[in-house]
Amino acid sequence: MSTAILGALSLRPLDPLSDAELLHSWVTHPKAAYWLMQGARLQDVEREYMRIAAHEHHDAFIGLHDGEPAFLMERYDPRYVELVGLYEPEPGDVGMHFLVAPTDTPVHGFTRAVITAVMESLFADPRTRRIVVEPDVSNTAVHALNEAVGFVPVREIQKPEKRALLSFCTRAHFFKKHSLASRGVAI
């Protein structure tokens, strides 16, 4: 998927049963408050990811850093999942969520490397024209990160579980931002 100064990043399909304990430790951690699973039990996490695995338009992946689990990525079709009726989807829209595993020893630039690798993996599919995200409006850290990789906020929307900032990143916008950033140009 990606090899960077920070190490190799790759994705593998998530296994809802064998990965449940690991995921539970990630999604219930205080640093994952915006994942909205703080009070989840292990069985709740297993059930949620079994539901995703069985869904025709939603899937999940474990992100690896130098072969070790380090992040979670979900991909969904917003015509059928998450954003149904909340915006007008276009052909080639792909929804995305990602979560970097909590750590006591954060590495500067790691989260940006993760979102860049996630975006590269999604845009590797030539059918993907635009990536759609809907983070909580109060999650200013992820808004800044999204903007850094090319997302443009469109408007606030009300989802059942949160007030969200609907944002889009086109293929062209991502690769323009990514190309400039990789050449050391401030963006």
Backbone as CSV, one residue per row, in Angstrom:
resi,resn,N_x,N_y,N_z,CA_x,CA_y,CA_z,C_x,C_y,C_z
1,MET,0.821,-1.193,0.000,0.000,0.000,0.000,0.859,1.249,0.000
2,SER,1.702,1.429,1.015,2.513,2.633,1.096,3.736,2.360,1.950
3,THR,4.852,2.859,1.487,6.063,2.804,2.284,6.532,4.237,2.441
4,ALA,6.682,4.660,3.666,7.063,6.032,3.946,8.204,6.047,4.943
5,ILE,8.660,7.234,5.247,9.706,7.412,6.246,9.294,6.759,7.561
6,LEU,7.998,6.754,7.832,7.489,6.211,9.090,7.317,4.701,9.053
7,GLY,7.581,4.053,7.923,7.432,2.609,7.812,6.387,2.232,6.791
8,ALA,6.250,0.937,6.573,5.308,0.421,5.578,3.906,0.349,6.167
9,LEU,2.939,0.852,5.408,1.533,0.780,5.798,0.797,-0.077,4.787
10,SER,-0.058,-0.959,5.283,-0.831,-1.831,4.404,-2.172,-2.125,5.066
11,LEU,-3.058,-2.733,4.296,-4.385,-3.092,4.792,-4.632,-4.577,4.595
12,ARG,-5.392,-5.155,5.520,-5.884,-6.514,5.346,-7.340,-6.520,5.769
13,PRO,-8.138,-7.422,5.205,-9.541,-7.489,5.627,-9.644,-7.774,7.124
14,LEU,-10.572,-7.134,7.747,-10.827,-7.328,9.169,-11.584,-8.636,9.367
15,ASP,-11.202,-9.403,10.361,-11.926,-10.612,10.743,-12.698,-10.287,12.022
16,PRO,-14.031,-10.212,11.937,-14.819,-9.759,13.082,-14.609,-10.559,14.365
17,LEU,-14.303,-11.828,14.251,-14.114,-12.634,15.459,-12.689,-12.577,15.974
18,SER,-11.718,-12.833,15.117,-10.342,-12.863,15.616,-9.791,-11.469,15.911
19,ASP,-10.365,-10.419,15.312,-9.889,-9.058,15.573,-10.702,-8.330,16.636
20,ALA,-11.761,-8.938,17.140,-12.687,-8.250,18.051,-12.009,-7.745,19.320
21,GLU,-11.159,-8.544,19.929,-10.523,-8.116,21.177,-9.625,-6.897,20.936
22,LEU,-8.847,-6.928,19.872,-7.999,-5.801,19.508,-8.852,-4.562,19.240
23,LEU,-9.879,-4.717,18.411,-10.763,-3.600,18.087,-11.430,-3.045,19.331
24,HIS,-11.862,-3.923,20.213,-12.504,-3.480,21.446,-11.576,-2.556,22.232
25,SER,-10.305,-2.925,22.328,-9.357,-2.080,23.065,-9.166,-0.723,22.380
26,TRP,-9.305,-0.684,21.069,-9.148,0.575,20.336,-10.395,1.456,20.458
27,VAL,-11.564,0.898,20.155,-12.776,1.719,20.040,-13.338,2.163,21.389
28,THR,-12.936,1.511,22.470,-13.410,1.914,23.795,-12.396,2.788,24.529
29,HIS,-11.256,3.023,23.939,-10.222,3.867,24.545,-10.711,5.319,24.585
30,PRO,-10.363,6.061,25.632,-10.797,7.469,25.713,-10.401,8.310,24.481
31,LYS,-9.289,8.000,23.843,-8.868,8.759,22.662,-9.753,8.473,21.443
32,ALA,-10.613,7.469,21.534,-11.509,7.115,20.424,-12.943,7.563,20.694
33,ALA,-13.107,8.614,21.463,-14.449,9.071,21.855,-15.350,9.328,20.650
34,TYR,-14.794,9.859,19.560,-15.617,10.161,18.388,-16.048,8.907,17.629
35,TRP,-15.516,7.744,18.000,-15.939,6.498,17.369,-17.290,6.041,17.927
36,LEU,-17.701,6.653,19.040,-19.016,6.445,19.660,-19.254,5.013,20.148
37,MET,-18.188,4.371,20.639,-18.331,3.011,21.171,-17.720,2.889,22.572
38,GLN,-17.646,3.992,23.298,-16.980,4.019,24.592,-17.486,2.957,25.563
39,GLY,-18.769,2.713,25.593,-19.325,1.744,26.540,-19.545,0.362,25.957
40,ALA,-19.008,0.113,24.780,-19.255,-1.168,24.106,-18.581,-2.329,24.835
41,ARG,-19.273,-3.449,24.878,-18.687,-4.688,25.392,-18.026,-5.417,24.220
42,LEU,-17.198,-6.383,24.501,-16.539,-7.164,23.460,-17.571,-7.739,22.487
43,GLN,-18.673,-8.266,23.018,-19.717,-8.842,22.172,-20.348,-7.785,21.252
44,ASP,-20.451,-6.545,21.737,-20.997,-5.461,20.919,-20.091,-5.184,19.720
45,VAL,-18.800,-5.201,19.967,-17.826,-4.957,18.895,-17.872,-6.106,17.890
46,GLU,-17.887,-7.338,18.387,-18.003,-8.494,17.481,-19.259,-8.373,16.628
47,ARG,-20.373,-8.059,17.250,-21.656,-7.968,16.540,-21.617,-6.850,15.483
48,GLU,-21.073,-5.692,15.849,-21.005,-4.570,14.905,-20.153,-4.922,13.681
49,TYR,-19.005,-5.545,13.906,-18.134,-5.850,12.764,-18.592,-7.088,11.995
50,MET,-19.367,-7.959,12.620,-20.011,-9.037,11.872,-21.094,-8.451,10.964
51,ARG,-21.810,-7.444,11.473,-22.828,-6.764,10.674,-22.180,-6.090,9.460
52,ILE,-21.064,-5.412,9.693,-20.352,-4.746,8.591,-19.852,-5.781,7.590
53,ALA,-19.264,-6.867,8.075,-18.729,-7.909,7.178,-19.825,-8.529,6.320
54,ALA,-21.033,-8.614,6.856,-22.136,-9.215,6.116,-22.813,-8.232,5.163
55,HIS,-22.523,-6.951,5.308,-23.186,-5.921,4.514,-22.581,-5.832,3.118
56,GLU,-23.424,-5.781,2.143,-22.990,-5.727,0.747,-22.272,-4.420,0.389
57,HIS,-22.536,-3.348,1.150,-22.024,-2.028,0.784,-21.155,-1.398,1.874
58,HIS,-20.567,-2.217,2.731,-19.759,-1.704,3.843,-18.712,-2.766,4.167
59,ASP,-17.475,-2.366,4.315,-16.464,-3.320,4.751,-15.420,-2.630,5.608
60,ALA,-14.633,-3.427,6.299,-13.657,-2.905,7.245,-12.321,-3.616,7.066
61,PHE,-11.262,-2.883,7.390,-9.899,-3.376,7.223,-9.071,-3.002,8.443
62,ILE,-8.128,-3.870,8.767,-7.119,-3.551,9.770,-5.929,-2.986,9.013
63,GLY,-5.477,-1.834,9.460,-4.283,-1.226,8.885,-3.062,-1.689,9.639
64,LEU,-2.046,-2.032,8.884,-0.806,-2.524,9.479,0.314,-1.509,9.289
65,HIS,1.112,-1.354,10.316,2.321,-0.536,10.257,3.494,-1.486,10.469
66,ASP,4.296,-1.637,9.422,5.396,-2.617,9.458,4.896,-3.990,9.907
67,GLY,3.701,-4.364,9.420,3.136,-5.682,9.682,2.343,-5.821,10.970
68,GLU,2.316,-4.780,11.800,1.606,-4.847,13.084,0.326,-4.016,13.022
69,PRO,-0.787,-4.488,13.600,-2.033,-3.722,13.595,-1.838,-2.341,14.216
70,ALA,-2.280,-1.303,13.479,-2.068,0.066,13.938,-3.240,0.994,13.660
71,PHE,-4.158,0.586,12.786,-5.311,1.439,12.511,-6.440,0.624,11.909
72,LEU,-7.607,1.244,11.894,-8.829,0.642,11.376,-9.338,1.531,10.257
73,MET,-9.815,0.928,9.178,-10.418,1.686,8.089,-11.708,1.014,7.680
74,GLU,-12.752,1.817,7.534,-14.027,1.333,7.005,-14.303,2.049,5.693
75,ARG,-14.814,1.292,4.747,-15.204,1.830,3.441,-16.681,1.506,3.259
76,TYR,-17.439,2.472,2.754,-18.866,2.222,2.549,-19.373,2.966,1.323
77,ASP,-20.477,2.481,0.810,-21.148,3.131,-0.307,-22.218,4.042,0.286
78,PRO,-22.038,5.366,0.199,-22.969,6.289,0.848,-24.372,6.298,0.247
79,ARG,-24.567,5.618,-0.859,-25.929,5.486,-1.397,-26.759,4.551,-0.536
80,TYR,-26.075,3.652,0.224,-26.774,2.622,0.989,-26.463,2.629,2.489
81,VAL,-25.397,3.302,2.900,-24.925,3.253,4.283,-24.560,4.657,4.752
82,GLU,-24.836,4.965,5.980,-24.404,6.175,6.674,-25.072,7.476,6.230
83,LEU,-25.151,7.722,4.940,-25.574,9.037,4.461,-26.837,9.019,3.608
84,VAL,-27.571,7.929,3.673,-28.790,7.795,2.872,-29.753,8.934,3.215
85,GLY,-30.132,9.693,2.192,-31.068,10.788,2.363,-30.479,12.069,2.930
86,LEU,-29.173,12.090,3.204,-28.555,13.275,3.807,-27.788,14.138,2.811
87,TYR,-27.542,13.604,1.629,-26.931,14.377,0.557,-27.209,13.633,-0.736
88,GLU,-26.922,14.256,-1.857,-27.170,13.646,-3.163,-25.875,12.982,-3.644
89,PRO,-25.754,11.660,-3.519,-24.504,11.004,-3.938,-24.295,11.090,-5.446
90,GLU,-23.027,11.109,-5.818,-22.645,11.114,-7.227,-21.995,9.780,-7.566
91,PRO,-22.011,9.396,-8.838,-21.304,8.168,-9.232,-19.838,8.260,-8.814
92,GLY,-19.335,7.188,-8.228,-17.937,7.161,-7.804,-17.688,7.669,-6.402
93,ASP,-18.744,8.002,-5.641,-18.574,8.412,-4.245,-18.300,7.183,-3.375
94,VAL,-17.339,7.316,-2.478,-17.005,6.260,-1.520,-16.870,6.908,-0.151
95,GLY,-17.575,6.351,0.829,-17.473,6.845,2.195,-16.345,6.154,2.934
96,MET,-15.785,6.862,3.921,-14.634,6.332,4.646,-14.660,6.781,6.098
97,HIS,-14.247,5.869,6.980,-13.946,6.170,8.381,-12.562,5.594,8.651
98,PHE,-11.805,6.229,9.528,-10.547,5.613,9.959,-10.288,5.963,11.415
99,LEU,-9.573,5.078,12.077,-9.228,5.240,13.484,-7.807,4.735,13.686
100,VAL,-6.949,5.609,14.191,-5.583,5.203,14.519,-5.606,4.620,15.926
101,ALA,-4.952,3.485,16.092,-4.926,2.820,17.396,-4.294,3.731,18.446
102,PRO,-4.867,3.754,19.641,-4.274,4.556,20.707,-2.892,4.016,21.079
103,THR,-2.023,4.918,21.436,-0.670,4.511,21.818,-0.135,5.440,22.895
104,ASP,0.763,4.916,23.709,1.429,5.742,24.719,2.658,6.425,24.132
105,THR,3.050,6.012,22.922,4.240,6.594,22.286,3.893,7.073,20.873
106,PRO,3.165,8.203,20.775,2.775,8.696,19.459,3.999,9.082,18.618
107,VAL,3.867,8.899,17.314,4.919,9.241,16.361,4.424,10.432,15.550
108,HIS,5.191,11.512,15.570,4.809,12.715,14.833,4.607,12.394,13.350
109,GLY,3.459,12.790,12.808,3.157,12.583,11.398,2.510,11.254,11.068
110,PHE,2.352,10.382,12.069,1.820,9.052,11.785,0.367,9.096,11.316
111,THR,-0.472,9.871,11.995,-1.885,9.927,11.613,-2.032,10.488,10.203
112,ARG,-1.240,11.485,9.860,-1.285,12.026,8.491,-0.836,10.960,7.495
113,ALA,0.185,10.184,7.832,0.628,9.099,6.943,-0.480,8.057,6.777
114,VAL,-1.197,7.769,7.859,-2.287,6.788,7.798,-3.402,7.285,6.880
115,ILE,-3.876,8.517,7.082,-4.985,8.992,6.243,-4.543,9.094,4.781
116,THR,-3.300,9.442,4.548,-2.798,9.495,3.172,-2.805,8.097,2.557
117,ALA,-2.341,7.103,3.294,-2.338,5.728,2.796,-3.765,5.217,2.567
118,VAL,-4.683,5.563,3.460,-6.086,5.167,3.303,-6.656,5.781,2.025
119,MET,-6.394,7.057,1.824,-6.885,7.744,0.617,-6.287,7.121,-0.639
120,GLU,-4.992,6.832,-0.612,-4.350,6.183,-1.767,-5.007,4.842,-2.069
121,SER,-5.311,4.079,-1.023,-5.927,2.765,-1.243,-7.317,2.903,-1.845
122,LEU,-8.085,3.890,-1.390,-9.426,4.091,-1.931,-9.378,4.591,-3.373
123,PHE,-8.458,5.492,-3.661,-8.331,6.008,-5.020,-7.628,5.025,-5.958
124,ALA,-7.071,3.948,-5.422,-6.473,2.913,-6.286,-7.542,2.243,-7.140
125,ASP,-8.787,2.286,-6.683,-9.902,1.779,-7.473,-10.285,2.876,-8.468
126,PRO,-10.132,2.637,-9.755,-10.412,3.689,-10.740,-11.864,4.166,-10.749
127,ARG,-12.760,3.403,-10.154,-14.167,3.831,-10.084,-14.397,4.898,-9.018
128,THR,-13.461,5.032,-8.081,-13.611,6.021,-7.016,-13.256,7.396,-7.559
129,ARG,-14.241,8.280,-7.541,-14.035,9.643,-8.027,-13.946,10.649,-6.884
130,ARG,-14.639,10.321,-5.775,-14.701,11.269,-4.663,-14.873,10.486,-3.368
131,ILE,-14.151,10.901,-2.324,-14.285,10.281,-1.009,-15.104,11.217,-0.132
132,VAL,-16.019,10.619,0.608,-16.967,11.352,1.439,-16.705,10.999,2.899
133,VAL,-16.662,12.015,3.752,-16.534,11.778,5.193,-17.569,12.621,5.924
134,GLU,-17.882,12.214,7.155,-18.880,12.910,7.965,-18.478,12.880,9.432
135,PRO,-17.329,13.526,9.752,-16.902,13.535,11.158,-17.762,14.473,12.002
136,ASP,-17.748,14.235,13.293,-18.450,15.081,14.242,-17.999,16.536,14.058
137,VAL,-18.935,17.474,14.113,-18.584,18.877,13.908,-17.585,19.384,14.948
138,SER,-17.562,18.797,16.122,-16.645,19.264,17.167,-15.255,18.628,17.080
139,ASN,-15.045,17.718,16.154,-13.744,17.046,16.031,-12.801,17.883,15.155
140,THR,-12.346,18.992,15.721,-11.531,19.940,14.952,-10.196,19.347,14.509
141,ALA,-9.648,18.414,15.274,-8.374,17.802,14.877,-8.530,17.040,13.566
142,VAL,-9.612,16.275,13.419,-9.796,15.520,12.175,-10.188,16.453,11.032
143,HIS,-10.867,17.564,11.322,-11.184,18.519,10.250,-9.894,19.070,9.644
144,ALA,-8.929,19.422,10.497,-7.643,19.941,10.011,-6.896,18.872,9.212
145,LEU,-6.923,17.652,9.701,-6.267,16.550,9.004,-6.932,16.299,7.650
146,ASN,-8.263,16.288,7.629,-8.990,16.097,6.375,-8.632,17.186,5.369
147,GLU,-8.604,18.425,5.830,-8.264,19.532,4.937,-6.848,19.367,4.385
148,ALA,-5.931,18.898,5.211,-4.536,18.738,4.785,-4.385,17.741,3.641
149,VAL,-5.288,16.753,3.565,-5.183,15.769,2.475,-6.131,16.065,1.320
150,GLY,-6.875,17.179,1.406,-7.676,17.592,0.264,-9.174,17.636,0.434
151,PHE,-9.691,17.336,1.623,-11.134,17.406,1.820,-11.601,18.858,1.876
152,VAL,-12.776,19.080,1.323,-13.409,20.396,1.353,-14.735,20.243,2.100
153,PRO,-14.901,20.985,3.201,-16.179,20.927,3.925,-17.293,21.489,3.052
154,VAL,-18.466,20.827,3.103,-19.598,21.265,2.300,-20.668,21.894,3.192
155,ARG,-21.106,21.132,4.217,-22.124,21.665,5.122,-22.270,20.721,6.316
156,GLU,-22.903,21.230,7.339,-23.238,20.396,8.485,-24.507,19.619,8.162
157,ILE,-24.553,18.386,8.650,-25.737,17.543,8.502,-26.058,16.923,9.850
158,GLN,-27.309,16.577,10.043,-27.718,15.919,11.285,-27.893,14.434,11.028
159,LYS,-27.013,13.638,11.631,-27.148,12.187,11.588,-27.846,11.767,12.877
160,PRO,-28.353,10.542,12.938,-29.026,10.111,14.176,-28.125,10.196,15.408
161,GLU,-26.841,9.913,15.256,-25.941,9.842,16.406,-25.112,11.095,16.632
162,LYS,-25.117,12.060,15.672,-24.245,13.230,15.824,-24.582,14.313,14.800
163,ARG,-24.093,15.498,15.091,-24.063,16.588,14.108,-22.722,16.429,13.395
164,ALA,-22.753,16.336,12.066,-21.555,15.989,11.302,-21.226,17.052,10.265
165,LEU,-19.948,17.110,9.904,-19.481,18.001,8.850,-19.249,17.170,7.597
166,LEU,-20.167,17.284,6.645,-20.059,16.572,5.381,-18.940,17.206,4.574
167,SER,-17.982,16.393,4.141,-16.822,16.888,3.396,-16.502,15.930,2.268
168,PHE,-15.968,16.479,1.184,-15.623,15.685,0.000,-14.167,15.919,-0.386
169,CYS,-13.566,14.894,-0.969,-12.227,15.014,-1.538,-12.235,14.316,-2.891
170,THR,-12.047,15.079,-3.948,-11.980,14.481,-5.272,-10.606,13.876,-5.499
171,ARG,-10.539,12.983,-6.441,-9.269,12.371,-6.828,-8.250,13.459,-7.181
172,ALA,-8.657,14.401,-8.023,-7.736,15.458,-8.467,-7.242,16.297,-7.296
173,HIS,-8.144,16.643,-6.380,-7.757,17.466,-5.244,-6.792,16.723,-4.327
174,PHE,-7.061,15.440,-4.086,-6.157,14.664,-3.233,-4.767,14.575,-3.852
175,PHE,-4.695,14.206,-5.123,-3.379,14.016,-5.729,-2.634,15.336,-5.896
176,LYS,-3.350,16.430,-6.061,-2.683,17.734,-6.097,-2.079,18.038,-4.736
177,LYS,-2.870,17.897,-3.680,-2.366,18.141,-2.314,-1.231,17.186,-1.974
178,HIS,-1.426,15.902,-2.304,-0.426,14.894,-1.976,0.884,15.137,-2.735
179,SER,0.784,15.519,-3.988,1.974,15.800,-4.794,2.746,16.986,-4.234
180,LEU,2.041,18.054,-3.870,2.699,19.217,-3.304,3.350,18.893,-1.970
181,ALA,2.620,18.168,-1.118,3.152,17.828,0.204,4.380,16.936,0.081
182,SER,4.368,15.977,-0.860,5.511,15.067,-0.983,6.750,15.777,-1.520
183,ARG,6.546,16.940,-2.168,7.690,17.718,-2.661,8.128,18.762,-1.650
184,GLY,7.471,18.768,-0.455,7.861,19.701,0.588,7.250,21.089,0.448
185,VAL,6.251,21.233,-0.412,5.577,22.521,-0.589,4.524,22.676,0.498
186,ALA,4.550,23.798,1.166,3.549,24.037,2.226,2.168,24.139,1.609
187,ILE,1.212,23.422,2.218,-0.168,23.475,1.719,-1.114,23.810,2.844
